[in-house]
């Protein structure tokens, strides 16, 4: 099974973003991070995909589908990424 592709949209000052990225690092999940407070194109992309302006927004692509997690929702991340 292919590893899901994980994208995290965050800001530099968001404590929940920092917690989520530390959690993903701890679980050895690779991800791409975009700081939406520095990249307006990525901010627009995040809002278009999620309908949200709050961060973190995590996009998990697997089996050709995109799952969107808004906020640091550990149980949803665990479920989508197969973390136990």
ABEGO torsion letter per residue (X at the ends): XBBBBBBBBBBAABAAAAAAAAAAAAAGBBBBBBBAAABAAAAAAAAAAAGBABOBBBBBBBGGBBBBBBEBBAAAAAAAAGBX
